[in-house]
Amino acid sequence: MTFRHTVIPRALVLAALTSTVLASPAVAAPHPADGDAGAGGTRVHDIQGTTRTSPYAGRTVREVPGVVTGVRSYGSRGFWLQDPDADDDAATSEGVFVYTGSSPTVRTGDAVLVTGEVSEYTPGGRSSGNQSVTQITRPEVRVLSSGNPLPRARALDLRTVPDAYAPEGDPADGGSIDGLPLRPGRFALDRFESLEGMNVRIRHARVVGPSTPYAELWVTVKPWQHPTPRGGTRYASYAAQNSGRLKVEMLTPLSEQPFPTADVGDRLTGTTAGPLDYDQYGGYLVAARELGEVERRHLPRERTRPQHRSELAVATYNVENLDPGDDQAKFDRLAEGVVRSLASPDILALEEIQDDSGPEDDGTVTADRTVRRLVDAIVAAGGPRYAWRGIDPRDKQDGGQPGGNIRNVFLFDPDRVSFVDRPGGDATTPTGVTERRGKAALTLSPGRIAPGDEAWEDSRKPLAGEFRFRGRPVIVVANHFASKGGDQALHARFQPPRRSSEEQRMRQARQVNAFVADVLAVQPSADVVVLGDVNDFEFSGTAEALTDGGVLRNAALRLPPWERYTYVYQGNSQVLDQTLVSPGVRSFDYDIVHTNAEFADQVSDHDPQVLRFRP
């Protein structure tokens, strides 16, 4: 990278830019001639073109004029260049990122001429399915002057962002949208792409994804799209991607400027402005050169009601890689949530309990220390001294954080329920169903469901347990299905995006469904509760496979649609954790307790949920 700084009067700079405008075509050149693009003849909108990929990719462009609108001196280092003299084509962006590889020496407001090679960079790699970012690499930069006014920021708001999210991909190109002409007035993804690298602004936007340690938050410029009562934006179906969502991150490092704390429902007031960028962790974002202020709305954390004496309360909680190495504060906050937010349920299925050495890959598979610390913290918070049951996995066979050996565990209040122990369950031996005195019973309790089936490869195996409440048997199955790793993002270059991980979850769902069917074949009126982190939506194929044949009903569907979410991801409030019941559970009360997912200060990224019924 070479920088040359020439002091030229501003009038001459404007004249130089104007003369270049007169020498350039009015619209993007769809088929540039072979060889280098000559000096003064190529503008940013020519480079960007009218599709997602540049017609100049792989070619050298010379002395491309523009004004620096933002500088990034960390991560992918470089600066954004924008031509202040736009063409008349709404599909062609006037901004582009110039990748320098090291901290650039230009400043915002510099008028420059850039020579370099045009390339398409795909965050996360081409195999991720993400869209690419047009950029100029290996640049030579000539600074003409400094302190120039920035091009007017384009507004992103209710009026300018379309309601429809993405076009259908081209079947002839494997479903890719790369080569499709941009229609910025029709689709949000096209609108954002037509502004890639340009100076944009948002004003008075609602926060729909809490701030993170990575100095980012999510807002919506369309607050009426599938709103939740608590200020979020609900992911209602595969066709409801909520086009108004945008990530906001700070352009300056945290060491230079602290990032505000924000929860769902807060407002980002004033003006937030900067270049429109794209990354693998959410797609399009505003790299905020100017950040508005967060107006806090003080969202309350929910608390569920206590169960009545005759009600059995069964809850589930993903405790996010809990291990003995975690600070006591995490154990105390989880315990407070169990006692206060969940009202000390009778049975609590936990996901992501790690082994006693945490992520250290030393062959440890026991989790006694992990569970004991949590139980002790619950007692200190005023809750019951829970007993617990679980099955240690084989080392490195259940997925999750390497070395952590996460598993599902049952906690239960021995003053309220009893556990029916039938020995023999281990990591590889499946439990089955038998008849005892006219009732369905487990052959092994606790036991795993079909742990040797390929559906559970590198994934947590369901934990089944038989309980008794007021003399009546209840079978509970704790689950943590395979993750969504490998799925293409909503903002992918393939539309609709491919959800390859769903195939394994559907196989897992069919295994659990078949197990419950075996229970009901013995006792049609049996009380069965299937719950946990299913890693899929209530409208997904996974959910359909779980409920196939009517053996289970999804409790989430009993809630109003706007209440159905347990997780917030990239500004979408969505269901990942589910509770399902057999037909024998005729009447129940179900509550998703919003205590974590909407908050910047969260002890887990999942909200717990609780089901109450009378067996």
N, C-alpha and C positions, 0 to 999 in steps of 0.2 A: 504494500500500500504506500502510495506517495502523496504527500500533501504539498501544494505550492500556494503560498499566500501572496496575492497581488493586491495592493491597495489601489482601487479604482473609484473615482467619484460615483455616487449613487446614480446620477443622471446617465452616466455612461453605461452603468449596469442595466438600467431599464431599457436603454437603447439597444444593448446587446441582446437582452431577452426578446425585445420586440423584433429585432432583425431575424432572430431564430424562429420566431413565430411565423413570420412571413415566408420563411423558407421551408416550413413543415407542412405536411398534408393536414387537411381539416379533420380527418378521422384516422383511426388506427390503421396502419398498413397491414392487411391480412397476410400478404406473402412478400416479406422483405427480400430484396435481391441478395444473391450470394455475396459473401465477403463482409467486410466491416461496414457498419453504418457510419457514414461520413460525418465530420465535424459540423455541428450546427443544424443538422437535418433531422435529428431524431428527438422526439419529445417523450415525456413520461407516458402520456396516453397511447403513444404508438407502441411502447414497450408492453404496457399492460394489455392492450387489445380488448376484444369484446367477448372473450371467453375466460375461463379460469387459468389458462396457461398462456404464456407469452409467445407471440409469433416470432420473437427474437431470441428465444431460449437457445443457449449454446453459442451465441454470437457476441461479438464485441460491439459496443456502442460508444460513440465518442462525443465528449463535451455536451452531455445532456444537462440542460439548465434547470435550475429550481432553487427553492429556499428550504433551508433545514428547519423542520417543524418539531423535531425531537431527537434526543441523543440518548443512547443506551450504552452505559459503560460497564455493564455486568451481564453475565449470561451470554446470549448471542449478541456480541458487541457490534455496534454500528449506528447509523442514523437514518432518519426518514427524510426523503427529498420530495418536495411537492412543487409542481409547476403552478404559478399563480395565474397563468392565462389558460383557462380550461377550454377544451373544444366543446362542440355542441352535442356530443354523444353521451347520454346518461350512463351508458354501459361501460365506458372507459374510465378507469381511475386515473387521477392526476398525481397520485402519490406512489412511492416505491421505497422499499428498504434497501439501504446500501450497507452491505456486510463488510466490516473492516477487519474483524478477527481480534483486534486489540482496541483499547479505549480510543475512540475517535477524538481528534483535536478540534474539529469544527464545533460551533456553538449554534444553538437555536437562533434563528434570524439571519444566519449567514446566507448570502447568495453565492451559489457555487456552480461550477461546471464539473460533471463527473464522467470519467471514461472508465469502462470496465466491461466485464462479461456478464451477460444476462443468464440467470439460472432459475430453476424452480426447486425450492427447498421444501421438503415434506417433513414437518415436525413429527417425530416418532418413527420416521422411516416409511418408505413407500408401502411396505407390507401392512402398515397400520390401517390403511384405507383412508387416512386423513387427506384433506385438501393440501395443496401446495401453496407456498408463498413466493411470489415473483420478487426477485432481488437482483441487485447488481453486486458482483463480487470482484475481488482483486482490483479495487478501484484506484484510480489516480484522481485526486480532487484538487481543483483550483478554486480558491476562495476569492470572490470578486469584491465583496463588501460585507459588512456586518451591521447588525442592528436593524435589519429590514422588518417591516410588518409581516406577520404571518398571513397566509391565505385564510380567508374567512372559514371558520369551522362549520362543517355541514351538520345540521341538526338530525339527531336520531330520536324520533318521538312517535306518538300515536299516528300522525299523518304520514310520515315518511317511511315507516317500516311496514311492509305488507303483513296481512294476517296469515297468509299461507307461508309455510316455512321453507319448503324445498321442492324443486321440480322432480319429476320422475326421471331416473337415469336412462341413458340411451341403451336399449337392449343390444344393439349392435356393438357396443363398447363395454359389455359386461355389466351394464347398469351404472356406468360412470356418468357424472355430470360435467366432467372436465371440458369436453368439446362442445357442449351446448351453448348457444348464444345466450348471454346474460339478459334476463328480463327483470331489471331492478324494481319495476313497478308492480310486479306480480308475486315475487318470492323474496322472503327475508334473506335467505342465504345469498341470493343474487344481488340484493341491495347491498349487503355488507361487502360482497366481493367487488362490486363496482366502486366501493369506497376504500378498498384495501390500501393501506399506507397513507391515507389522506387524513387531514386534520378534521376531527369530528367533535361533537359535543352532545352531552345529555344534560337535562335540567330536571331537578326535583323528581328523581326516580325512586321507586320503592325497592327496598332491599328484599330479595327473595332467596338469597343464599348467604349465610353468615360469613363474616370476615374470618380468614384463616391465618395460620402462622406464616404463610407465604405471601402476605401483603396483597390479598385479593378479596373481593366480595362479588356477589351477583346481584344485579338489579333487573327490573323489567321496565320497559317504556310503554308497555301495554297492560296496565294493572287489572283490567277487566277480564283478562284471559284466565279462566279456571281458577279464580281466587279461593284461598282458604280463609276461614274466619280469623286466622291469626296473622294474615298478611302475606302468606306465601303464594306460590303459583303451582297448582297441582298438575302432575302428569297423568292425564285422564285416559289416554289410549295411545296406540302407536301412531295415530293420525293427529294427536294433539300435542305437538312439540313445544308450544308456547313461543311464538316467534319473537316476542319482545324481550327475551332474556339476553343479557350481555354480561360478560365479566368485566370488572374494573380492577386494574392493578396499577400500582404506582410506578412511574418511570424512573424515579430516583431510588437508590438503595435504601433499605431500612436504616442503615447506619447514618444516613444523612437526614432522613425524615420519617418519623414514626407513622405507622398506618393506623387509621381509626378503628375502634372496635364497633362492630355492628351485628345486630341480630335480625332475624327475619321480622319484617313488619316495620323496621326503622326506615327512615327516609334519608337519601343522599341529596341534600338540598344544595341550592346554588347551581353553579356550572362546573361540570367536570369535562375537561377537554384534553385532547391529545391525539396522536396517530391511532388509526384503527389497525390492529394487528391480529394475528391468528396464531394459536399454539395448540399443542396436542392435549392440553388439560382443560378443554372447554370450547375450543374454536375461537370465534371472533371476540375480541376484547378491545377495550379502550386503554391504551398505555397512557395513563393520566399524567400529563405534564402539569395540569392544573386540576386539583382535586377539591370537590365540594366538601361541605361539612355534614357529618352524620347527625341527624336529629333523632335522638333515642325515644322510643315509644315504651320502653320498659316492659317488654313482653313477659308475662308471668309464666312460671313453670307449673305445669298441671299436677294435680293430685287426684287420685281416684278415691272413691268411697270405700270404707271397710266392708268386707263381706259380712252378711248376716250369719248368725250362728248355724243355721241350717244350709248355708251356701258353701260350696267348695270353690275356692279361688285358685285358679291355675294360671300362672304367668310365665312369660318368656322374656329373656333379656340377653342381648349380645353385649358382653362386657369388654369387647375390643382388646384381645390379646392380653388378658390379665395374667400376670406372673408375679412370683415373690419379689422380684427386683423392682417392681413399681413402687413409687412413693406411697407412704401411708395415706397421703391425702387422697389418692385415687380409691383406695379401699374404703376410706371413710365416706367419700362422696357416693360411691356405689351403695354402701350400706345405708346411707341416709335416703337414697332413692328407693331402696327396697322397703324401708320402714315407713317413710313419709309419703312418697309418691305412689307406691304400690300397695300401701297399707298392709304390709307383711302378709303376702299371699300364703296359702297353705302349701302349695307346690310351686317351685320356681325352677324352670328349665333354663340353664345357662349355656350360652354358646361362647366359644373362644376362650375357654379356660386352658391356659398353657401349663406345661409340665413344670416341675419344681426347679429347673434351672433356666426357665424362660427360653429366649432365643439361642442360648448357648448350645451348640450342636455337640453334646457329649454323651449321647445315648440314653439320657434320662427320659423316662416316660411317665413316672408317677406324678400325681398332682396334689398330694395330700397337703403340702405346705401352702399351695396357692389357695385351695378351698378353705383350709383352716383359718388363714388370715382374713378371708372375707367373712366367714361365719363369726369370728371373734369381733370383727368390726360391726356386724349387724347387731350383736348382743350389746356392744357399747353404745349403739345408736338407739337402744331401747326395744329392739326386736327380739324374736324368739331365738333360742339356740337351735338352729336348723341341723338336722341330720342330713347325710348326703349319700348318694350312690352314683357310681360311674364305672366305666371300663377303660383301662389304660390302652391306648392304641399301640400298634407296632411302631417302632421308631421310623419316622420320616415317611409314613404310609398314608397320612390323612390330610396332606396339603397344609395350607396356611403358611405363616411365617417360618422360614427354614429353621429347624432346630427347636421350634416351639411346641410341636406335637399337640395342637389344639384339639379339644374334644368337647362333647356335650356332657353336662352334669346335672343331676337332679338334686335340689335342696328341698327338704320337706320339714314341716313343723310336726314333731312327733306328738305334741299335745293335741293335734287336730286330725292327723291322718297317720296311718301306719303303712309301712312298705312291706310287700310280700316278697320275701327273699327266696329265690329258687336258684341254688348255686349252679355253677358250670359255665356261666357266660364269660367269654373272653374276647380278645380282639378279632378272632377269626371264626368263632363258633356261632352260627345263627340261632336266634331264638325262634320258636314256633308257637303254634296255638293248639291247645287241647281243651277238653271239656272236664270240668270238675264240679260235681254236684249241680249239673245243669247250666253252669256258667262258663263263659269263655275264660281261659286262663293261659298265662304264658308258660312255656316249658322252661325258660330261663328268665330270671328277673333279678337284677337287670340283665338285658341281653341286647345284642345288636341285630338289626334286620339285614339279612342277606349280605354280610360283610364281604363275602368272596365274589359277589357279582361284579362284573366289569363296570356297572353303573357307578360304583363307588371308588373307582380307581383314583388315587391321589385326592381323595375327598373324604370329608367327615362321614362316618357311618351313623345312621339313626340309632338312638338309644331308646329302648322300650322298657317301661317299668310298670309293674302292677301295684296299685295302691288300694287301700280300703278307707272309706270315709263313712262314718256312722254305720259300719257293717256292710256297706255296699262296695263291690269292686269297681275300680276305674282304671282303665289302661291309658297310659300317657306315652306318646312318642315324641321325643325331642329331636329336632332336625337342624342341620346346617348344610344346605345343598351347595353344589359347586358354584364358584364365583362367576361373575360376568367377564372375567379376563379373556381377552381375545375377540370380544364383540366390537364391531365398528361403532363409532360414536354417532350421535344424532346429526352432527355436522359433517359427516364423512363425505367423501367424493362419490361414494356409491349410495344411491337413493332408490328405494329405501335401504338403510344400512343393514348389513348382515349380522345376525345374532347367532353365531356358531356355537357359543357356549350353551345355548338353550337346549341343544340336543341331549347333552348329558343330564341336565336337570329334568328333562322330560322322562328320561329313562329312570332317574331316581324317583320321580313322582309316581311312575307306574309301579315301581317296587313297593313303595309305601301304600299305594292304593290297593295293591294285591294283598298286602299283609292285613290291612283293615278288612278287606273282603273276607279273608280267612276267619277273622274274629267274628264277623257278622254271620258267617255261615254256621258257626257253632251257636252263637247267641245273637239273633237279630236285634235285640233290644239293648245290647251292650253299650256302656258308656265309654266312648273312645275320644280322646283329645289328641290331635296332631298339631304341633306348633313349633315355631322356631324361625330361624333366618333361612327363608326359602330362596333368597337372592333372585326373586322374580315378582312380577306384578300380579295383581288380583285378576287382570284381564288376559294374562299370558297363557300360552299353551301349557306351561308347567302347572298353572292353577287348574286348567281344564283336566289335565291328566290326573291330578290329585282327587278331583271330585267325580271322575268318570264313573258312570253307573249308579250315581247317587249314594255311594258309600260314605261320602263326607260332604259337609256343607261349609262354605267359607264364611266365617264370622264377619269379615270385613264388609261383605256385601249387605250386611244388616245395618251398617252405618250410612248416614247421608254421604253422598259422593265427596263432598268437600271436607269430610273428616278422615278420608282414607289415605293416610300417609304415615310412614314410620321412619323415613329417611329423606334427607335433602341432598340432591346431587346436581351440581351445575345449575342451580336455581330452580330445579324441579322437585317439588315435594311429592314423594312416591311411596308406594307400598313395596317393601322388600321382605318384611317379617309378617308371617301369617299365622292365624289360628283357625283350625278346622275341627268340626265335631261330627260324630256319627249321628244317624237319625234318632238314636235312643236319647240323645240330649235334646229334648223337645223345646225347652225354653231356656234362654241364657241371657246374660247381660255382658256385653263386651265393650272394652274401653282401650283405645290406644292412648297412652299417657305421654304427652309431649313434654319431655324434660331435657332432651339433649340435642336433637338433630337441627333445631332452629337456632341454636345458640352458639356464639363464638366460644364461650367458655363451656365446653362440654366434656363430660367424663367418658362418654362413648359416642360414636357417631350414629347409633341407633336409638330409637325410642322404644321403651318396653311396652308390653301390652298385657292385659289381664282378662280372663274369662271367669264369670261366676255363674254357677248353676246348682240346682238341687238334684243330686243323683237319685 
